[in-house]
Amino acid sequence: MNSKNANPDKVVSELKTILIAASPLVELRGAIPLALKVYHLPLWSAVVFSLIGNLAITCLLLLFLAPFSRYLSAKCRLAKSFFEWLFEKARRSHEKSFRKWEDFALFLFVAIPLPFTGAWSAALCAFLFRVKFKQAFSLIGSGLLVAAIFITLLTLFVF
């Protein structure tokens, strides 16, 4: 890339978009409108950088939630008690319905942009119900793609 053509403001806006998309609660649902309306990024840049941020954090969460919980459980009795309680409660309450709808549930959980139903929550569900990495990542990634399209259309034509 020619350094004369590089726009530092655009690069900063792209990095901000990635970081916002990677953040919990906001994710790409907030990153896409911000990138389009505030940072004035081109449509494809807004969508791609939002997906990059959300997919990157999804990958990290899916890879490290289990080792992190095992590490904390080994180091702290309180953490061990918390994780045992959390896993038992979640599995007792939702395992049957989750197993019935597993693939569709993870996909839909991310695809429909409602509060607390993004990639962070889906990665936590995948971790709680021991969904394998490849399966969880592809389902969450597919859901993110649908959510990105929906949010982009909403941003362009409604707001």
PyMOL commands that place a pseudoatom at each C-alpha (Angstrom):
pseudoatom trace, name=CA, resn=MET, resi=1, chain=A, elem=C, hetatm=0, pos=[0.000, 0.000, 0.000]
pseudoatom trace, name=CA, resn=ASN, resi=2, chain=A, elem=C, hetatm=0, pos=[1.319, 3.415, -0.898]
pseudoatom trace, name=CA, resn=SER, resi=3, chain=A, elem=C, hetatm=0, pos=[1.836, 5.443, 2.286]
pseudoatom trace, name=CA, resn=LYS, resi=4, chain=A, elem=C, hetatm=0, pos=[0.790, 8.615, 0.452]
pseudoatom trace, name=CA, resn=ASN, resi=5, chain=A, elem=C, hetatm=0, pos=[-2.694, 7.148, -0.066]
pseudoatom trace, name=CA, resn=ALA, resi=6, chain=A, elem=C, hetatm=0, pos=[-3.155, 5.857, 3.480]
pseudoatom trace, name=CA, resn=ASN, resi=7, chain=A, elem=C, hetatm=0, pos=[-5.620, 7.923, 5.473]
pseudoatom trace, name=CA, resn=PRO, resi=8, chain=A, elem=C, hetatm=0, pos=[-4.749, 7.741, 9.196]
pseudoatom trace, name=CA, resn=ASP, resi=9, chain=A, elem=C, hetatm=0, pos=[-8.286, 8.752, 10.202]
pseudoatom trace, name=CA, resn=LYS, resi=10, chain=A, elem=C, hetatm=0, pos=[-9.751, 5.910, 8.152]
pseudoatom trace, name=CA, resn=VAL, resi=11, chain=A, elem=C, hetatm=0, pos=[-7.347, 3.393, 9.688]
pseudoatom trace, name=CA, resn=VAL, resi=12, chain=A, elem=C, hetatm=0, pos=[-8.230, 4.621, 13.192]
pseudoatom trace, name=CA, resn=SER, resi=13, chain=A, elem=C, hetatm=0, pos=[-11.939, 4.364, 12.356]
pseudoatom trace, name=CA, resn=GLU, resi=14, chain=A, elem=C, hetatm=0, pos=[-11.455, 0.825, 11.060]
pseudoatom trace, name=CA, resn=LEU, resi=15, chain=A, elem=C, hetatm=0, pos=[-9.583, -0.172, 14.234]
pseudoatom trace, name=CA, resn=LYS, resi=16, chain=A, elem=C, hetatm=0, pos=[-12.273, 1.415, 16.404]
pseudoatom trace, name=CA, resn=THR, resi=17, chain=A, elem=C, hetatm=0, pos=[-14.896, -0.525, 14.463]
pseudoatom trace, name=CA, resn=ILE, resi=18, chain=A, elem=C, hetatm=0, pos=[-13.040, -3.792, 15.096]
pseudoatom trace, name=CA, resn=LEU, resi=19, chain=A, elem=C, hetatm=0, pos=[-12.685, -3.051, 18.821]
pseudoatom trace, name=CA, resn=ILE, resi=20, chain=A, elem=C, hetatm=0, pos=[-16.314, -1.993, 19.219]
pseudoatom trace, name=CA, resn=ALA, resi=21, chain=A, elem=C, hetatm=0, pos=[-17.488, -5.130, 17.406]
pseudoatom trace, name=CA, resn=ALA, resi=22, chain=A, elem=C, hetatm=0, pos=[-15.333, -7.229, 19.741]
pseudoatom trace, name=CA, resn=SER, resi=23, chain=A, elem=C, hetatm=0, pos=[-16.767, -5.648, 22.869]
pseudoatom trace, name=CA, resn=PRO, resi=24, chain=A, elem=C, hetatm=0, pos=[-19.524, -7.370, 24.837]
pseudoatom trace, name=CA, resn=LEU, resi=25, chain=A, elem=C, hetatm=0, pos=[-23.066, -6.014, 24.648]
pseudoatom trace, name=CA, resn=VAL, resi=26, chain=A, elem=C, hetatm=0, pos=[-22.339, -3.746, 21.659]
pseudoatom trace, name=CA, resn=GLU, resi=27, chain=A, elem=C, hetatm=0, pos=[-20.769, -6.198, 19.200]
pseudoatom trace, name=CA, resn=LEU, resi=28, chain=A, elem=C, hetatm=0, pos=[-21.433, -5.681, 15.499]
pseudoatom trace, name=CA, resn=ARG, resi=29, chain=A, elem=C, hetatm=0, pos=[-24.960, -4.453, 16.215]
pseudoatom trace, name=CA, resn=GLY, resi=30, chain=A, elem=C, hetatm=0, pos=[-23.452, -1.224, 17.452]
pseudoatom trace, name=CA, resn=ALA, resi=31, chain=A, elem=C, hetatm=0, pos=[-20.274, -1.272, 15.377]
pseudoatom trace, name=CA, resn=ILE, resi=32, chain=A, elem=C, hetatm=0, pos=[-21.958, -1.273, 11.961]
pseudoatom trace, name=CA, resn=PRO, resi=33, chain=A, elem=C, hetatm=0, pos=[-24.217, 1.752, 12.575]
pseudoatom trace, name=CA, resn=LEU, resi=34, chain=A, elem=C, hetatm=0, pos=[-21.323, 3.612, 14.212]
pseudoatom trace, name=CA, resn=ALA, resi=35, chain=A, elem=C, hetatm=0, pos=[-18.964, 2.813, 11.343]
pseudoatom trace, name=CA, resn=LEU, resi=36, chain=A, elem=C, hetatm=0, pos=[-21.505, 3.928, 8.747]
pseudoatom trace, name=CA, resn=LYS, resi=37, chain=A, elem=C, hetatm=0, pos=[-23.073, 6.945, 10.420]
pseudoatom trace, name=CA, resn=VAL, resi=38, chain=A, elem=C, hetatm=0, pos=[-20.320, 8.334, 12.673]
pseudoatom trace, name=CA, resn=TYR, resi=39, chain=A, elem=C, hetatm=0, pos=[-17.032, 7.184, 11.111]
pseudoatom trace, name=CA, resn=HIS, resi=40, chain=A, elem=C, hetatm=0, pos=[-18.448, 7.390, 7.558]
pseudoatom trace, name=CA, resn=LEU, resi=41, chain=A, elem=C, hetatm=0, pos=[-16.725, 4.204, 6.473]
pseudoatom trace, name=CA, resn=PRO, resi=42, chain=A, elem=C, hetatm=0, pos=[-17.778, 2.692, 3.155]
pseudoatom trace, name=CA, resn=LEU, resi=43, chain=A, elem=C, hetatm=0, pos=[-20.487, 0.025, 3.458]
pseudoatom trace, name=CA, resn=TRP, resi=44, chain=A, elem=C, hetatm=0, pos=[-18.227, -2.961, 2.841]
pseudoatom trace, name=CA, resn=SER, resi=45, chain=A, elem=C, hetatm=0, pos=[-15.547, -1.669, 5.206]
pseudoatom trace, name=CA, resn=ALA, resi=46, chain=A, elem=C, hetatm=0, pos=[-18.086, -1.171, 7.980]
pseudoatom trace, name=CA, resn=VAL, resi=47, chain=A, elem=C, hetatm=0, pos=[-19.475, -4.690, 7.578]
pseudoatom trace, name=CA, resn=VAL, resi=48, chain=A, elem=C, hetatm=0, pos=[-16.141, -6.453, 7.069]
pseudoatom trace, name=CA, resn=PHE, resi=49, chain=A, elem=C, hetatm=0, pos=[-14.348, -4.754, 9.973]
pseudoatom trace, name=CA, resn=SER, resi=50, chain=A, elem=C, hetatm=0, pos=[-17.336, -5.358, 12.245]
pseudoatom trace, name=CA, resn=LEU, resi=51, chain=A, elem=C, hetatm=0, pos=[-17.371, -9.034, 11.306]
pseudoatom trace, name=CA, resn=ILE, resi=52, chain=A, elem=C, hetatm=0, pos=[-13.606, -9.274, 11.840]
pseudoatom trace, name=CA, resn=GLY, resi=53, chain=A, elem=C, hetatm=0, pos=[-13.916, -7.865, 15.353]
pseudoatom trace, name=CA, resn=ASN, resi=54, chain=A, elem=C, hetatm=0, pos=[-16.879, -10.033, 16.306]
pseudoatom trace, name=CA, resn=LEU, resi=55, chain=A, elem=C, hetatm=0, pos=[-15.436, -13.215, 14.770]
pseudoatom trace, name=CA, resn=ALA, resi=56, chain=A, elem=C, hetatm=0, pos=[-12.027, -12.654, 16.375]
pseudoatom trace, name=CA, resn=ILE, resi=57, chain=A, elem=C, hetatm=0, pos=[-13.455, -12.350, 19.874]
pseudoatom trace, name=CA, resn=THR, resi=58, chain=A, elem=C, hetatm=0, pos=[-15.749, -15.320, 19.228]
pseudoatom trace, name=CA, resn=CYS, resi=59, chain=A, elem=C, hetatm=0, pos=[-12.731, -17.422, 18.306]
pseudoatom trace, name=CA, resn=LEU, resi=60, chain=A, elem=C, hetatm=0, pos=[-10.852, -16.338, 21.435]
pseudoatom trace, name=CA, resn=LEU, resi=61, chain=A, elem=C, hetatm=0, pos=[-13.845, -16.984, 23.688]
pseudoatom trace, name=CA, resn=LEU, resi=62, chain=A, elem=C, hetatm=0, pos=[-14.456, -20.443, 22.244]
pseudoatom trace, name=CA, resn=LEU, resi=63, chain=A, elem=C, hetatm=0, pos=[-10.785, -21.346, 22.577]
pseudoatom trace, name=CA, resn=PHE, resi=64, chain=A, elem=C, hetatm=0, pos=[-10.132, -19.958, 26.047]
pseudoatom trace, name=CA, resn=LEU, resi=65, chain=A, elem=C, hetatm=0, pos=[-13.322, -20.087, 28.150]
pseudoatom trace, name=CA, resn=ALA, resi=66, chain=A, elem=C, hetatm=0, pos=[-12.800, -23.746, 29.098]
pseudoatom trace, name=CA, resn=PRO, resi=67, chain=A, elem=C, hetatm=0, pos=[-9.076, -23.473, 29.964]
pseudoatom trace, name=CA, resn=PHE, resi=68, chain=A, elem=C, hetatm=0, pos=[-9.701, -20.219, 31.840]
pseudoatom trace, name=CA, resn=SER, resi=69, chain=A, elem=C, hetatm=0, pos=[-12.504, -21.738, 33.929]
pseudoatom trace, name=CA, resn=ARG, resi=70, chain=A, elem=C, hetatm=0, pos=[-10.354, -24.808, 34.673]
pseudoatom trace, name=CA, resn=TYR, resi=71, chain=A, elem=C, hetatm=0, pos=[-7.449, -22.582, 35.699]
pseudoatom trace, name=CA, resn=LEU, resi=72, chain=A, elem=C, hetatm=0, pos=[-9.623, -20.440, 37.978]
pseudoatom trace, name=CA, resn=SER, resi=73, chain=A, elem=C, hetatm=0, pos=[-11.274, -23.523, 39.463]
pseudoatom trace, name=CA, resn=ALA, resi=74, chain=A, elem=C, hetatm=0, pos=[-7.881, -25.031, 40.257]
pseudoatom trace, name=CA, resn=LYS, resi=75, chain=A, elem=C, hetatm=0, pos=[-6.624, -21.823, 41.880]
pseudoatom trace, name=CA, resn=CYS, resi=76, chain=A, elem=C, hetatm=0, pos=[-9.703, -20.698, 43.804]
pseudoatom trace, name=CA, resn=ARG, resi=77, chain=A, elem=C, hetatm=0, pos=[-12.347, -22.719, 45.642]
pseudoatom trace, name=CA, resn=LEU, resi=78, chain=A, elem=C, hetatm=0, pos=[-14.887, -19.938, 45.227]
pseudoatom trace, name=CA, resn=ALA, resi=79, chain=A, elem=C, hetatm=0, pos=[-14.406, -19.999, 41.441]
pseudoatom trace, name=CA, resn=LYS, resi=80, chain=A, elem=C, hetatm=0, pos=[-14.686, -23.790, 41.446]
pseudoatom trace, name=CA, resn=SER, resi=81, chain=A, elem=C, hetatm=0, pos=[-17.954, -23.618, 43.395]
pseudoatom trace, name=CA, resn=PHE, resi=82, chain=A, elem=C, hetatm=0, pos=[-19.287, -20.915, 41.090]
pseudoatom trace, name=CA, resn=PHE, resi=83, chain=A, elem=C, hetatm=0, pos=[-18.502, -22.844, 37.900]
pseudoatom trace, name=CA, resn=GLU, resi=84, chain=A, elem=C, hetatm=0, pos=[-19.944, -26.076, 39.301]
pseudoatom trace, name=CA, resn=TRP, resi=85, chain=A, elem=C, hetatm=0, pos=[-23.129, -24.232, 40.279]
pseudoatom trace, name=CA, resn=LEU, resi=86, chain=A, elem=C, hetatm=0, pos=[-23.335, -22.445, 36.906]
pseudoatom trace, name=CA, resn=PHE, resi=87, chain=A, elem=C, hetatm=0, pos=[-22.808, -25.591, 34.834]
pseudoatom trace, name=CA, resn=GLU, resi=88, chain=A, elem=C, hetatm=0, pos=[-25.223, -27.650, 36.903]
pseudoatom trace, name=CA, resn=LYS, resi=89, chain=A, elem=C, hetatm=0, pos=[-27.943, -24.988, 36.852]
pseudoatom trace, name=CA, resn=ALA, resi=90, chain=A, elem=C, hetatm=0, pos=[-27.602, -24.271, 33.125]
pseudoatom trace, name=CA, resn=ARG, resi=91, chain=A, elem=C, hetatm=0, pos=[-27.489, -27.909, 32.139]
pseudoatom trace, name=CA, resn=ARG, resi=92, chain=A, elem=C, hetatm=0, pos=[-30.334, -28.928, 34.439]
pseudoatom trace, name=CA, resn=SER, resi=93, chain=A, elem=C, hetatm=0, pos=[-32.546, -26.094, 33.235]
pseudoatom trace, name=CA, resn=HIS, resi=94, chain=A, elem=C, hetatm=0, pos=[-31.777, -25.995, 29.526]
pseudoatom trace, name=CA, resn=GLU, resi=95, chain=A, elem=C, hetatm=0, pos=[-29.854, -29.076, 28.368]
pseudoatom trace, name=CA, resn=LYS, resi=96, chain=A, elem=C, hetatm=0, pos=[-32.867, -30.941, 26.974]
pseudoatom trace, name=CA, resn=SER, resi=97, chain=A, elem=C, hetatm=0, pos=[-34.182, -28.053, 24.908]
pseudoatom trace, name=CA, resn=PHE, resi=98, chain=A, elem=C, hetatm=0, pos=[-30.672, -26.990, 23.874]
pseudoatom trace, name=CA, resn=ARG, resi=99, chain=A, elem=C, hetatm=0, pos=[-29.819, -30.486, 22.628]
pseudoatom trace, name=CA, resn=LYS, resi=100, chain=A, elem=C, hetatm=0, pos=[-33.089, -30.589, 20.703]
pseudoatom trace, name=CA, resn=TRP, resi=101, chain=A, elem=C, hetatm=0, pos=[-32.403, -27.280, 18.933]
pseudoatom trace, name=CA, resn=GLU, resi=102, chain=A, elem=C, hetatm=0, pos=[-28.595, -27.077, 19.340]
pseudoatom trace, name=CA, resn=ASP, resi=103, chain=A, elem=C, hetatm=0, pos=[-27.503, -26.026, 15.849]
pseudoatom trace, name=CA, resn=PHE, resi=104, chain=A, elem=C, hetatm=0, pos=[-30.504, -23.865, 15.125]
pseudoatom trace, name=CA, resn=ALA, resi=105, chain=A, elem=C, hetatm=0, pos=[-30.481, -22.405, 18.650]
pseudoatom trace, name=CA, resn=LEU, resi=106, chain=A, elem=C, hetatm=0, pos=[-26.880, -21.172, 18.482]
pseudoatom trace, name=CA, resn=PHE, resi=107, chain=A, elem=C, hetatm=0, pos=[-27.382, -19.780, 14.982]
pseudoatom trace, name=CA, resn=LEU, resi=108, chain=A, elem=C, hetatm=0, pos=[-30.668, -18.066, 15.819]
pseudoatom trace, name=CA, resn=PHE, resi=109, chain=A, elem=C, hetatm=0, pos=[-29.337, -16.774, 19.133]
pseudoatom trace, name=CA, resn=VAL, resi=110, chain=A, elem=C, hetatm=0, pos=[-26.837, -14.674, 17.194]
pseudoatom trace, name=CA, resn=ALA, resi=111, chain=A, elem=C, hetatm=0, pos=[-28.766, -14.002, 13.979]
pseudoatom trace, name=CA, resn=ILE, resi=112, chain=A, elem=C, hetatm=0, pos=[-31.656, -12.188, 15.657]
pseudoatom trace, name=CA, resn=PRO, resi=113, chain=A, elem=C, hetatm=0, pos=[-30.193, -8.961, 17.034]
pseudoatom trace, name=CA, resn=LEU, resi=114, chain=A, elem=C, hetatm=0, pos=[-31.798, -8.667, 20.446]
pseudoatom trace, name=CA, resn=PRO, resi=115, chain=A, elem=C, hetatm=0, pos=[-30.148, -7.483, 23.666]
pseudoatom trace, name=CA, resn=PHE, resi=116, chain=A, elem=C, hetatm=0, pos=[-27.854, -10.102, 25.248]
pseudoatom trace, name=CA, resn=THR, resi=117, chain=A, elem=C, hetatm=0, pos=[-28.104, -12.500, 22.302]
pseudoatom trace, name=CA, resn=GLY, resi=118, chain=A, elem=C, hetatm=0, pos=[-24.847, -11.900, 20.475]
pseudoatom trace, name=CA, resn=ALA, resi=119, chain=A, elem=C, hetatm=0, pos=[-21.660, -13.826, 19.890]
pseudoatom trace, name=CA, resn=TRP, resi=120, chain=A, elem=C, hetatm=0, pos=[-20.443, -13.403, 23.482]
pseudoatom trace, name=CA, resn=SER, resi=121, chain=A, elem=C, hetatm=0, pos=[-23.591, -15.018, 24.869]
pseudoatom trace, name=CA, resn=ALA, resi=122, chain=A, elem=C, hetatm=0, pos=[-23.586, -17.718, 22.190]
pseudoatom trace, name=CA, resn=ALA, resi=123, chain=A, elem=C, hetatm=0, pos=[-19.936, -18.550, 22.926]
pseudoatom trace, name=CA, resn=LEU, resi=124, chain=A, elem=C, hetatm=0, pos=[-20.837, -18.870, 26.600]
pseudoatom trace, name=CA, resn=CYS, resi=125, chain=A, elem=C, hetatm=0, pos=[-23.733, -21.193, 25.705]
pseudoatom trace, name=CA, resn=ALA, resi=126, chain=A, elem=C, hetatm=0, pos=[-21.454, -23.258, 23.464]
pseudoatom trace, name=CA, resn=PHE, resi=127, chain=A, elem=C, hetatm=0, pos=[-18.974, -23.512, 26.336]
pseudoatom trace, name=CA, resn=LEU, resi=128, chain=A, elem=C, hetatm=0, pos=[-21.651, -24.445, 28.892]
pseudoatom trace, name=CA, resn=PHE, resi=129, chain=A, elem=C, hetatm=0, pos=[-23.103, -27.154, 26.662]
pseudoatom trace, name=CA, resn=ARG, resi=130, chain=A, elem=C, hetatm=0, pos=[-19.733, -28.404, 25.390]
pseudoatom trace, name=CA, resn=VAL, resi=131, chain=A, elem=C, hetatm=0, pos=[-20.302, -27.674, 21.711]
pseudoatom trace, name=CA, resn=LYS, resi=132, chain=A, elem=C, hetatm=0, pos=[-17.177, -28.448, 19.710]
pseudoatom trace, name=CA, resn=PHE, resi=133, chain=A, elem=C, hetatm=0, pos=[-15.156, -25.465, 18.462]
pseudoatom trace, name=CA, resn=LYS, resi=134, chain=A, elem=C, hetatm=0, pos=[-15.682, -25.956, 14.708]
pseudoatom trace, name=CA, resn=GLN, resi=135, chain=A, elem=C, hetatm=0, pos=[-19.405, -26.461, 15.088]
pseudoatom trace, name=CA, resn=ALA, resi=136, chain=A, elem=C, hetatm=0, pos=[-19.842, -23.530, 17.470]
pseudoatom trace, name=CA, resn=PHE, resi=137, chain=A, elem=C, hetatm=0, pos=[-17.669, -21.188, 15.410]
pseudoatom trace, name=CA, resn=SER, resi=138, chain=A, elem=C, hetatm=0, pos=[-19.458, -21.978, 12.147]
pseudoatom trace, name=CA, resn=LEU, resi=139, chain=A, elem=C, hetatm=0, pos=[-22.918, -21.584, 13.713]
pseudoatom trace, name=CA, resn=ILE, resi=140, chain=A, elem=C, hetatm=0, pos=[-22.037, -18.358, 15.516]
pseudoatom trace, name=CA, resn=GLY, resi=141, chain=A, elem=C, hetatm=0, pos=[-20.237, -17.046, 12.429]
pseudoatom trace, name=CA, resn=SER, resi=142, chain=A, elem=C, hetatm=0, pos=[-23.274, -17.785, 10.242]
pseudoatom trace, name=CA, resn=GLY, resi=143, chain=A, elem=C, hetatm=0, pos=[-25.504, -16.047, 12.756]
pseudoatom trace, name=CA, resn=LEU, resi=144, chain=A, elem=C, hetatm=0, pos=[-23.177, -13.041, 12.772]
pseudoatom trace, name=CA, resn=LEU, resi=145, chain=A, elem=C, hetatm=0, pos=[-23.345, -12.827, 8.991]
pseudoatom trace, name=CA, resn=VAL, resi=146, chain=A, elem=C, hetatm=0, pos=[-27.163, -12.781, 9.062]
pseudoatom trace, name=CA, resn=ALA, resi=147, chain=A, elem=C, hetatm=0, pos=[-27.158, -10.234, 11.904]
pseudoatom trace, name=CA, resn=ALA, resi=148, chain=A, elem=C, hetatm=0, pos=[-24.671, -8.066, 9.974]
pseudoatom trace, name=CA, resn=ILE, resi=149, chain=A, elem=C, hetatm=0, pos=[-26.924, -8.044, 6.912]
pseudoatom trace, name=CA, resn=PHE, resi=150, chain=A, elem=C, hetatm=0, pos=[-29.989, -7.261, 9.015]
pseudoatom trace, name=CA, resn=ILE, resi=151, chain=A, elem=C, hetatm=0, pos=[-28.271, -4.456, 10.965]
pseudoatom trace, name=CA, resn=THR, resi=152, chain=A, elem=C, hetatm=0, pos=[-26.771, -2.989, 7.794]
pseudoatom trace, name=CA, resn=LEU, resi=153, chain=A, elem=C, hetatm=0, pos=[-30.161, -2.879, 6.063]
pseudoatom trace, name=CA, resn=LEU, resi=154, chain=A, elem=C, hetatm=0, pos=[-31.762, -1.417, 9.167]
pseudoatom trace, name=CA, resn=THR, resi=155, chain=A, elem=C, hetatm=0, pos=[-29.050, 1.241, 9.411]
pseudoatom trace, name=CA, resn=LEU, resi=156, chain=A, elem=C, hetatm=0, pos=[-29.247, 2.174, 5.730]
pseudoatom trace, name=CA, resn=PHE, resi=157, chain=A, elem=C, hetatm=0, pos=[-33.006, 2.228, 5.300]
pseudoatom trace, name=CA, resn=VAL, resi=158, chain=A, elem=C, hetatm=0, pos=[-34.477, 3.034, 8.707]
pseudoatom trace, name=CA, resn=PHE, resi=159, chain=A, elem=C, hetatm=0, pos=[-32.029, 5.246, 10.577]
for i in range(1, 159): cmd.bond("trace and resi %d" % i, "trace and resi %d" % (i + 1))
show_as sticks, trace
zoom trace
